[in-house]
Amino acid sequence: RTTRARRGAPDAEATSDSSRPAKQQRSMRQKETKRSPLDALAGKGKAVPGAPDLSYSLGGVAEVGGAEVERVLDSVEMDDQVAAMRGPYAGARRIAICRGVRVLAAAVVEV
């Protein structure tokens, strides 16, 4: 037996309570993260041209996080929304300059 969904009727899978929170969360993340020209340079542990002993990591909170980055950023007085890159700062990116595994500098940058 074949059943057809009525035109305009919600799909059972799309309206299930278990999938709704995941979709809402995904939608919220998409709204919070804006594209940036800096995304072309994003990555972890990339070489710094002209400084062979240094590397950089550039990206969002998830990509450029960790206790050392948080420690450096916490030493600077800034709004919580800037550090979390939310709201008007959703287009910002974090950058960390490292020597080995030691974070030498960190910043939140917006272009």
Residue, then its C-alpha position, 0 to 999 in steps of 0.5 A: r500500500t502506498t501513501r501520499a502526503r497531502r500537498g502542504a501537509p507537514d512531513a512526519e519526520a520534519t515535525s517529530d519532537s526529537s528532530r526539532p531541537a536539533k534543527q533549531q540548534r543548527s539554524m541558530r548556529q547558522k545565524e550566529t556564524k557569518r562568512s568572513p574573508l578570513d575563512a580563506l586563511a583558516g586552519k590549525g597549526k599553519a606555518v607563519p611565513g618568515a617565522p619558521d618556529l611559529s604557527y597560527s590557528l585561525g577560526g571560530v571558537a570551536e576551532v581556536g579554543g582551549a585553556e591557553v587561548e582562553r587564558v590569553l583572551d581573559s587577560v584583555e578586558m572585552d565584552d563577553q559577546v566579543a570573546a564568544m563571537r556572538g551577536p554583532y561579532a558573529g563575523a569575527r574570528r579567533i587567531a592564536i600565534c603559537r611556538g610549539v604548543r605554547v600560545l604566545a598571543a591571541a586575538v579576536v579579529e573582524v574584517 
